[in-house]
């Protein structure tokens, strides 16, 4: 059985497209959404607005901004802890399609679960800005940091599955929540270490023009990929019998096709618009 997230775009896009335009579609039930895969774009805009307001407040009242920041951080941790404690078992005795859809809905586009990485990213950006894009650290600290990262990854992939069924529900939820936070900290550490004098190949890779170019297409690719997949599959004359090799080939084909169309849209629409906005911004500064 293939689990498909409910979609009624043929009806919802006419009735509820204004929610996507205002980037508030994540506050409504999934059955009422148009292009439900665009939830990530909406969350990015919501987090950007919230983060900008916090940073503006930090320039005037740093204490108030810090209080709001840590309040959001604590609520995010509590929300993730509640999700991992499996509250759905109170309403569903066994795994069902409704339970899986509900859990996916809460996991993917819930603002409290997604704001934690964004807040940590704000702290990372603030640190990089204050240090001028450089991270001074000794070789001992770097070695210890990388060993700690490897240890956390090992515990998550190999240690946690061994004890997951032998510990209390709340202890398990707490452990998974802490590992979730630790994973975000690992990403922060990778970024900081690449800015140090020991960045090496990692620094070259993260600063490469190819990675920067691919990153510029991220939002366009997110919106285009499901459209391309739906167009190809729904235009088929017969059913498709999937196998491991066929899935891999389809993945490669859809990925390449998506980036080609994203590049075309970037050249003809996104790049001219960004250039115009840059010129207007520089003109206003003068």
Secondary structure, DSSP 8 states (H G I E B T S, - for coil): --------HHHHHHHHHHHHHTT-GGGS-GGG-SSGGGHHHHHHHHHHHHHHHHHHHHHH-HHHHHHHHHHHHHHHHHHHHHHHTTGGGGT-SS--HHHHHHHHHHHHH-HHHHHHHHHHHHHHHHHHHHTTT-----HHHHHHHHHHHHHHHHIIIIIHHHHTTTS-HHHHHHHHHHHHHHHHHHHHHHHHHHTSTT-HHHHHHHT-HHHHHHHHTHHHHHHHHHHHHHHHHHT-SS-----HHHHHHHHHHHHHHHHHHHHHHIIIIIHHHHHHHHHHHHHHH-
